[in-house]
Amino acid sequence: MSLERKIIIEERLNSNAWDVDQRPHIRIIDPDQCRKCDKKPCLYLCPARCYTPGPDGTVLFSHEGCLECGTCRLVCPENNIEWNYPKSGFGVQYRFG
């Protein structure tokens, strides 16, 4: 993907709004499973980059910028992600048509 295309995507994502619930709608079930996962696809395939590598081989998750696409749930080879929609009224509000 070209740098110009990445910039356009970032600008569009930044136009969205989030009403973040303090209680996460996604959680990593067992952090030890992430340590055992060699590829950790969630780190690379989450379009919002909500997953980051932890210092001890685990995966850290931050729900505040989640786009609610469900990619993480689908790509986790360990089925180690519990994913639910945010409570009514919370989550991403898409502003770019």
N, C-alpha and C positions, 0 to 999 in steps of 0.2 A: 504494500500500500504506500502510495506517495506521501511525502510530508504534507503537501497541500491538502490532501484528502483527510489525513489525520487531524489537521488543524480545523477543518470544517466540521468534522464529527465532534471534536472537543467543544467547539463553539455551540453547536446544537445541544449537546448534553448540558452545557452550562446554562442554557435558557430554561431548563426544567426546574421545577420546584419540588422540595421534599417536605412533608410534614412527618417528622421522624417520631415514631413511638419509642419510648425508652426501653421497652421490652423487645428484643430482637425477634424477627419473624423467621430467621434462619439460624441454625446452630450446628456446629461440628459436634457430632455425637460422642466420639471417642478420640481425643487428640493423639493417643498412641497409634491409632490406625494411620494417621497422617505421617507419622515417623516411618512407618513401614512402607508407605507408598513411594515408589521410585520416581514416578513421572510427575506427580502432583499437577494434573492438568488444570485444576481450579486456579492455580497461580497465573496461568497464561491465557485461559479462555474466558474468564469473567470479563465482560466488556466494560464494567465499571471499576475493575481492578480492586474489588473489595477484599481479595485474599492476598496476604503477604507471607513470606517465609518467616517462621519464628527462629529464634537463636538456637534452639535445640532440635531442629528438624521437624517441628510441628508446623501447622499452618494457622495463622491468625486471621480472624474475620472481623470486618467492620461493616455493620449493616446500614450505616447512615446514607451511603450513596448508592445503594442497591437499586438496579433497574427492574427488578422483579421478573426477569426473563426465564429463570429456572435453569440456566445453562449449567451452573455448578452441580445441581442435583443430577443432571443427566450425564455429566462427564466424570463424576467421581467413581473410580473403579472399585472402591471399597464400600459404596453405598453408605457413606459415613456423614451425609448431610441431611439434616431434618429441615425441610423447607415448607413453609406455609405462607399464604398471602398475609400481608399486614392487616391489622384490625381495620374495620371500616373507618374511612376518613384519614387513615395514615398511609404513608408510602409516597411513591413518586407521582407527580402530576405533570404529565407531558404537556409542554407549552408550544412545541414546534410541530405543526401539522404534518 
